[in-house]
Amino acid sequence: MRPALFAAALMLFAPVAAQADAVLDRILADSARAPIPAIERTSRAELRADPEKEPALVVDRFTPTGARSGKWTLVNFNGHKPTPKEIDRHAKANPRNVVPGFHRLSVVLRTPPTKQSQANGRTVYHWASLPEGAVVTPGGDISSRLSADLTVEDVDGKPTPVRVRIYSPEPFKIRGIATMNRFEVISNYRPGATYPFLASQTSDSDVSAPFGFGGRRKSEISFRPL
């Protein structure tokens, strides 16, 4: 390529890269400011490792008491009013400071992305590994073993996050005794009055563990604002 043409190419593509960085910075800054919204969450299990113990349908609600605090309420458990034992188990499985939503992006994606790409009016940011504390499971913090893709689209003239995929690129050990064969959570967002709103999620995991504690689990989750 001639020097003049090469310089012109650099001038053409440099503003795109700079703008993409500014877009991501703004999205994460908005996420850090966003409060936890009041939501109702409906989880439907498509596949359960232990159908005798794992519910097929759970409906719960989160009511904020502050920007980063609030209360979970179990509304429906497998089609019936939850028992005190089911309410207690639900409370232990849902700590108050871990609520899914746009406000979590600034925590989960707080490190610089590994790369980005653009196609069909979309920008996709990719993280090869997530920072500590991004994804914590009953088996421990698995963040460093997970990758993520954030898809940003132009919605009404504003770059808006529409999809986040968090997944394991390969199987890995958990505490040396179990193996995560598959892990994938896809979150879909839609524009909200002030901030993007988490509309739905799909989750799919497969764990090999001793004593029958593993198995495949797949769920569809929907959210609505309250």
N, C-alpha and C positions, 0 to 999 in steps of 0.2 A: 504494500500500500504506500502511496506517495505520502511524504511528511505532512503536506497541507491537508490531505484527506484524513490522515490519522488524527491530526489535531482537531479537525472538525468533528470526527466521530467521538472523541473524548468530550468535547463541549456538548454534544448532543445527549450523551448518556449520563454525564456527571450530575446534572440537575435532577434526573429521575431518581438516582440513588439517594441524594440528599433529601429529596422530598419524602421518599419512603421512610427514611430514618425519622423525620419529623412527624410523620403520620403515626408510626409506632409509639414514639415518645408521648404524643398527645393521647393516644388510646390508653396507655398505661397510667398516665397522669389522671385521666378521667376515672379510671378504675380505682385508683388509690383514694379518690375523693368520694366515690359512690358509696352511699349507705347500703346496708343490707335491706332489701325490700321485704314487705309482707307477702308471703307466697303460700299457695297450696300445691303440694307435690303428690302426684299419683304414680306409683311404681307398679308396673305389671311384669311379672316374671314370665319370660318365654321358655326358660330352661332353668331348672333348679337341681343342684347337686343332691339335695335331700328333700324331696317333696313332703315327707312326713314332718319335717321340722321348719322348713322355709316357706313363708307365706307366698301365695300367688299374687295377692293384691294388698298394697299398703297405701293409705291416704293419710298424709300428715300436713300440718301447717306450721309456719314459722311466723311469729309476731314479734317485731323489733321492740325493744325497750330503750334503745340508743342506736347510734350510728353503727356500732360493731357488736351489739349485744341483743339478746332477745330470748324467746322461749319457744321450744318445740311442743306441739300438741298432737298426739296420735288420734286421728279421727276415725279411721276404719281399718280393721285388721281381718283380711280374708272375708270381707262381707259382713262382719258383725262388730258390735261395740267392743272395743278392746278391754280385756281384763286387767286388773292391777298388775299382774305378773307381766303381761305383754307391754303395758305402759312403762314399767320399770326397765325391761329389756330394751325397749326403743330408746329410752333416755340415755342408757349407757352406750348405745351404738351411735348416738347423734349428739356429740358435744356441741355446746351452744356457739362456740366460736368458729365452727366449720360448717358453713352454709353455702351451697353451690350458687353461683351467680356471677355477674359481670365484675363485681367487687373483688373476686378472687384472682382475676387475671394479673393484677399488679404483684401478686405473691407468687403465683405459679410461673409466670413468664418474666420475672424481674431481671434475669441476666440477659446479656446481648444475644440475639439470635445467631445461629451458625451461618445461615445463608438466607437469601430471599430470591423469589422469582416472580415474574409477571406474565400473565397470559389471559386473554379474553376479558380485559378490564378488571382482573383480580390480582391482588398481591398476596403471595403466600410466604410467610416467615417460618423458618424451620429452626428448631432447637434440637441438637443431637442429644442433649442431656438436660435435666431439670435441676434447679437448685434445691438444696436441703429444705425440707418442710413443705415442698410443693404437694406431694402425694404421700400420705401416711396411712398405712393399712394396719389391721390387727397384727400382722406379722412384722411390722416395723416400717421405717421410712424407705421407700423404694424409688425415690425421686431420681437418683443418679442413674438408674437403669432404664429410665423412660425417656422417650423423645416426644416432641410436640410440633404440630403445624397449626398456625393461625392464618385463617383466610379473611382478607379484608376486601370489601366491595364498596363502590361508590353508590350510596343510597341518598337520593334527593340532594345530590351535590356535596355530600359529606362522606369521607372514608369511614366505614363502619365495620366492626368485626361481625362476621356472620357465622363462623364455624371454627371450633377448636377441636383438634384431634390429639389425644394423648394416648400413647401406645408403647408397647415394648417391642423394639426392633428384633429382639432375639430372646429365647428363654434364659432365665437366670435363677440362681439359688436364693432362698429366703431363710436366713438364720442357719444355713447349712443343712437343713433337714427337709425342706420343701422346695419344689421347683415351680416357678411361674412360667407356664408354657405359653400363655397368651394373656395380654392385658390391653384393652382398648376402651376408651371412653370418648364418645363424640358428642359435643355440645353445640346446639344450634341456637343462634341469637336472632332476635328481631328488634327493630328500632323501638325505643320507648319514648315516653314524654320528655325525659331528661337524659337517661342513660340507656344503652342497649339492655334488653331483657332476655334472660335465659328462657327459651320457650320449650326445649325438649332435649333429652339426652338418650343415648343408647349406650349400654355397658355390656362388655363381653370379657369374661375372664375364665381361665382354666388353670387350676393348681393341682399338682401331684404332691400329696402329703401322706405321711404314715397314719395308721389307725383310722383311716376313712374320713379324714378332715378336709380333703381336697374335693376336686370335682369341677365341672363346668357350670357356669352361671351366666345367664344372658337376660337382660331386662330392657324394657322401654319405659322412659320416665317423662312425664309431661308436667309443666308448671303453669300456673296462672296467678296473676297478681291479685291481691286481696284489697 
